[in-house]
Amino acid sequence: MNCLRLSNLFKLLALCLALVSANASASDLIASRAYFEDAAASRSFDQVKEEVFTPYDGVLSRGYTKSATWIRLEISPSPRDDQVVLLIKPVYLDQITLFDPLDLRGTERAAGDTTSFDTQEYKTLYHAFVLSAVNKPRVVWLRVATTSTTTVVIEALPRTEMVENQFQELLFEFCVLAIMGMFVLHGLINWFNHREPLYALFVTRQVYLFFYTATLFGLHRYLLHKFVNPLQLDLLYSYFVVGATAISLVFERKFQLEYMLNKFGRYVLNVLMVWIVVVCMAMAFGATMIALRLNMLLNAVGLIALLLIAIFCIDRQKIERSVDVKLLDKTLVVGYYAIINVVLLGSALSFLGVTQANHYTVNILIYYTLIAGALMTILMQLRTNKLIKAHNDYEHGLSLSQQQVAMEKARREEQAHLLHMLMHELKNPLAIIEMAQHADNDKETTISYISRSVKNMNDVIDRCVKADRLSEGNVQTYIEQVDLYDFVVKCLAERDPDEHDIKLICGNELNVKTDQQLLKVMINNLLDNAIRYGDPAAPVEVAAYQKVDVEGVNGVAITISNRPSVVSWPDTDKVFSKYYRSEGAKAKSGTGLGLYLVRTLARLLGGECRYIPDEKFIKFELWLPS
């Protein structure tokens, strides 16, 4: 994954779990717990302490209730004769009052998120009371009332141990927020790269959940208590809870709608959206407890609904047929909703008071933001990978299309060159044949004119055919040992002795391994070029000698030189180009393919042809390995 290393993420998650385990193993001094529910929330301490309390273990969960819950705690003395700190979670408990018979100060001792952070007896992000040190067991009572769900976790630790406990809590909270920050950073980078609306919404949700998680730790009370009164902070937290559900539901709705849900699936999503609007309206009209209860019920129902929509309303075949390349496999989507149902659903029921809560339940909202954030970050990255692959495939296809267009353009230009050349080169021989037939010449002269014209046309066609075969790679070679002197002599003997004066300078001990037929084509093309465009009064010089190339390979060089005529000297950079003819050469017949064929065939045989003129001669050197 880009910028988010899964190995680092798992290390941080492991550290978080280790810190939770360390906290759970702390030496709690509470010997027994029991509760009593004051339905009218009107009884005094003196009335309640005579009531029968119901014992419980671990976490007390009473759901959303207007009742006041009284908790009786039997606390063992600190083994170090130290003060005992009562730590009470979670942070969203509104009113917590302590009744300690051993405290003779006569003042009410209160905590909770509707009390000022500055008045806390022990500075912690949660709620705490400090009990005086005694050397015998004691009993204290707590009265808890809240508009949020009544889920209460109480620990009693010696003050010295509480310091270490709080250090671990802060480290745990830092790790959680660091992981969530990684989710935000990862989402931002992908959004900057792709600018997708869903990614923008994902980043918005993760930023919101980052601050929401910070409020679960009580950071809002610490950071804002000097600027906002406790009652407003309590209301702010309630709005944060409803907002977390709303923004998550909006994101999940947009995510699922990409999968072309059927009509029923879209209808259920719209019902959930209407539900969250009702919750927000209840909050706006001050019915906070009703709004929070409806919000928690929406979480439970919504989780099940999202899972069922993924299972029954997403058509796998539609995904496979869709042109939307970023859609994930249905199994991944269903798996995501199945996991978050396992994580949150049971705890949502305990918050509603349907099932009993436990230590896992207390931190479930934190675990949910971590796990849901991690899973959705992975899904979004997989989605991004599909987009990147589709983009790369598009770019590759576009590049291939551009190459094909360029090749087609080059092919058409070459065809145009070929047709232009053929029209030019065949027109003159045909005109000569026409003139010879109607001219008042003897038969021998007429036949001679016609034969030369036919030969010129054959030469043009032959070179075109050879060039076409070379361009298609349709040329086979047969390598054998060739005595170069005898071979050149035979080539010269086959030419018209009256055509031009040719001077041969060649040793008798020159041998080369090459294809005789292709060598003959190359020598004849070089001779034709020298004779056609050279000075008719000066001989063409053919020389052959041993030569080692720049890479140290032994070979034989054949040079063909001629004095230039009135024809201009060829352009060094273009002389071997296909169809190239210098301005002065255009007055004579030619295809512009001869030198192109020589160099191409030479390279096919492992050799090279170079243009090496000097001050007096046009010279071409054909080098072949021996």
C-alpha positions, -999 to +999 in steps of 0.1 A: +000+000+000+012+035-008+025+055+022+007+031+046+029+001+056+006-028+068+035-042+089+037-009+108+000-007+112-001-042+127+028-033+151+008-003+164-024-024+168-004-051+186+010-024+209-025-011+216-037-046+225-007-051+248-014-018+266-051-029+271-039-062+285-015-044+308-042-021+321-066-051+326-040-069+348-035-039+372-041-047+409-077-036+414-086-031+451-124-035+446-135-066+464-172-065+454-196-045+434-234-041+436-260-017+422-294-003+429-316+014+404-334+046+416-363+047+390-374+082+401-338+095+405-350+112+437-337+092+466-311+104+490-280+086+502-296+078+535-326+062+518-306+042+493-279+027+516-306+007+533-318-008+500-309-043+487-282-040+461-277-064+432-242-078+429-224-077+396-189-083+382-168-062+359-188-038+339-223-025+348-246-019+318-281-005+322-287+010+287-304+043+282-324+051+313-337+082+332-331+063+364-302+071+387-279+041+393-264+037+427-232+015+430-218+001+462-181-007+463-162-027+489-126-016+487-096-034+502-069-012+519-039-003+499-010-026+506+013+004+508-009+025+531-013+048+501-042+068+489-067+050+466-078+065+434-113+055+420-110+057+382-144+058+364-150+052+327-163+060+301-158+097+297-195+104+286-210+097+321-227+130+330-231+131+368-211+110+392-214+117+430-192+100+456-205+091+491-177+081+515-187+076+552-150+081+561-149+115+545-160+140+573-156+172+552-193+174+546-189+187+510-204+170+479-178+153+458-189+153+421-173+142+388-186+136+353-185+155+320-210+181+333-185+191+360-155+213+353-123+196+345-105+220+369-124+206+399-112+170+394-096+155+425-071+135+403-061+149+369-071+123+343-089+124+310-116+102+326-132+107+360-116+100+394-119+104+431-091+102+457-099+082+488-079+087+520-055+059+530-069+035+556-057+001+569-090-017+568-117-025+541-142+003+534-175+008+516-183+037+493-213+046+472-215+062+438-245+078+422-245+078+384-269+097+361-264+103+324-283+110+292-259+086+274-260+049+279-253+039+315-222+017+311-199+020+340-163+007+346-147+014+380-112+006+391-096+013+425-058+015+424-031+028+448-021+062+438+014+051+428+000+024+406-025+048+391+004+070+377+017+040+357-018+031+347-025+065+333+008+065+315-002+033+297-036+048+290-020+079+273+004+057+253-026+036+241-045+067+231-015+081+213-011+049+193-048+048+184-047+084+172-014+078+153-030+049+134-061+070+126-038+098+114-021+073+091-055+065+076-062+102+070-027+107+055-031+077+032-066+089+021-053+124+015-025+112-007-048+090-028-073+118-030-047+143-043-037+117-069-071+108-081-096+134-069-125+110-066-157+121-048-158+089-027-122+094-016-130+130-006-159+116+015-137+089+029-110+114+040-137+136+055-151+107+075-117+096+087-108+132+098-142+134+117-136+100+133-101+111+144-116+140+164-145+118+175-121+092+189-102+120+207-135+129+224-139+093+235-106+097+253-118+129+269-093+152+251-121+177+244-126+183+281-089+189+287-084+211+256-116+232+257-125+234+294-111+269+297-132+282+268-165+261+270-186+254+301-191+217+310-227+215+300-219+228+265-190+203+263-214+175+272-239+186+245-210+189+221-200+153+227-236+142+221-236+160+188-203+143+180-218+109+186-248+115+163-225+131+137-202+101+136-232+079+127-244+104+102-212+108+083-205+070+084-239+063+070-235+089+042-202+074+032-215+038+034-245+048+013-223+064-014-200+034-014-228+009-018-246+029-045-216+024-068-225-013-070-258-007-089-281-018-061-316-030-069-346-010-060-351-026-026-315-019-016-317+018-025-350+020-006-334+006+026-305+030+023-330+059+019-349+047+050-316+048+070-310+083+058-344+094+069-338+078+103-306+098+109-324+130+099-350+122+126-322+116+151-306+150+142-340+167+146-345+151+180-311+165+190-320+199+177-352+200+198-334+191+230-345+154+233-309+143+238-315+109+254-342+099+228-318+110+200-289+090+215-311+059+220-324+062+184-289+067+172-276+036+189-306+016+176-298+029+141-262+016+145-275-018+153-301-019+126-280-001+101-251-026+105-274-055+098-291-037+069-257-028+052-246-064+055-279-078+040-278-052+012-243-063+003-253-100+003-287-098-015-288-065-034-254-064-051-253-085-083-219-100-090-227-103-127-235-066-129-200-059-114-183-082-139-202-066-168-198-030-156-175-006-174-167+009-140-132-006-134-129+005-098-157-018-084-144-045-060-154-081-059-186-087-040-168-111-016-146-082-003-176-059+002-196-086+021-165-095+041-160-059+052-196-055+065-195-090+081-164-080+101-178-047+113-210-064+123-190-088+145-171-059+160-199-035+168-233-053+167-230-071+201-217-040+218-245-019+204-270-043+219-252-040+253-253-002+250-291-005+245-293-026+276-303-058+257-271-078+266-245-075+294-215-054+287-178-063+294-144-046+293-143-051+255-177-032+252-163-001+270-137+005+243-157-009+214-162+025+197-124+029+197-119-006+183-146+001+157-130+033+144-097+014+142-109-018+125-135-002+102-109+025+093-082-001+086-105-023+065-120+005+045-085+020+039-074-014+025-106-016+003-100+020-009-064+011-017-075-020-037-100+003-054-072+028-062-050-001-075-077-010-100-080+027-111-042+029-115-042-004-135-071+009-157-053+042-162-020+024-171-039+001-195-055+032-211-022+049-214-007+018-229-035+014-253-033+051-263+004+047-268-001+017-290-028+035-309-005+065-315+022+041-326-001+024-350-012+058-364+024+069-368+032+036-385+002+039-408+012+075-416+048+064-424+035+035-445+013+058-465+041+083-469+063+055-481+037+043-505+034+078-519+072+080-523+071+046-541+043+055-564+059+089-572+092+072-579+076+045-600+056+070-621+088+090-626+111+062-634+088+041-656+075+070-676+109+077-693+115+040-704+079+038-717+083+070-736+116+057-752+098+025-762+070+045-777+094+067-796+115+037-808+085+020-823+075+051-844+110+063-852+125+058-886+153+036-873+167+003-883+154-028-865+186-034-845+186+001-832+150-001-822+155-034-804+185-019-786+164+011-774+136-011-763+160-036-745+177-009-725+143+006-715+130-028-705+162-034-685+158-001-667+122-010-658+133-044-646+160-028-624+134-004-609+110-032-601+137-056-588+150-030-563+115-023-552+109-060-546+142-064-527+134-033-505+100-047-497+114-081-487+140-064-465+114-042-447+093-074-440+124-094-429+117-119-456+153-124-467+171-157-462+209-159-462+233-187-471+267-181-457+297-197-474+334-190-480+340-167-509+372-159-528+367-122-531+391-116-561+375-143-582+340-131-572+345-095-581+361-104-614+330-125-623+307-096-613+326-073-636+327-098-664+289-100-664+286-063-670+286-046-704+323-039-712+314-008-730+293+006-701+322+023-682+359+019-675+363+000-642+397-003-624+401-033-600+427-033-572+424-065-553+447-091-538+445-128-546+443-140-509+412-123-498+384-145-484+351-136-468+323-156-453+290-142-467+260-148-489+272-147-526+238-136-540+235-107-516+271-097-520+266-095-558+235-073-553+255-049-531+285-047-554+263-041-585+243-015-567+274+004-557+288+001-593+255+013-608+255+043-585+291+052-593+287+048-631+253+065-632+263+096-613+301+097-618+322+114-644+320+093-676+355+102-686+371+090-653+373+053-644+354+038-614+379+023-590+371-009-571+395-019-543+395-047-518+418-052-488+419-067-452+406-044-425+399-047-388+368-028-376+366-006-345+356-035-323+387-055-334+369-079-357+388-091-388+371-084-421+374-073-457+367-038-470+355-032-506+357+005-517+341+018-549+352+054-559+343+077-587+349+112-596+317+133-594+302+147-626+280+177-627+257+160-603+259+175-568+276+156-540+251+136-519+241+147-484+262+126-459+232+124-435+207+113-461+227+092-486+215+059-472+179+070-467+151+052-485+141+070-518+167+097-512+183+113-543+204+144-544+191+174-564+215+169-592+208+132-594+171+137-601+178+145-637+188+108-643+168+076-638+170+060-604+149+047-576+167+061-545+168+025-532+203+013-543+224+026-514+196+019-489+197-018-500+234-020-498+236-007-462+206-028-451+220-060-466+255-053-452+240-051-417+220-082-423+253-100-430+270-085-399+289-058-419+285-021-427+285+003-455+299+038-450+301+070-471+337+082-469+343+109-496+376+128-499+384+160-517+383+144-552+363+112-550+329+100-540+337+068-521+317+041-505+332+014-483+315-020-479+330-039-449+321-076-442+335-099-415+359-125-428 
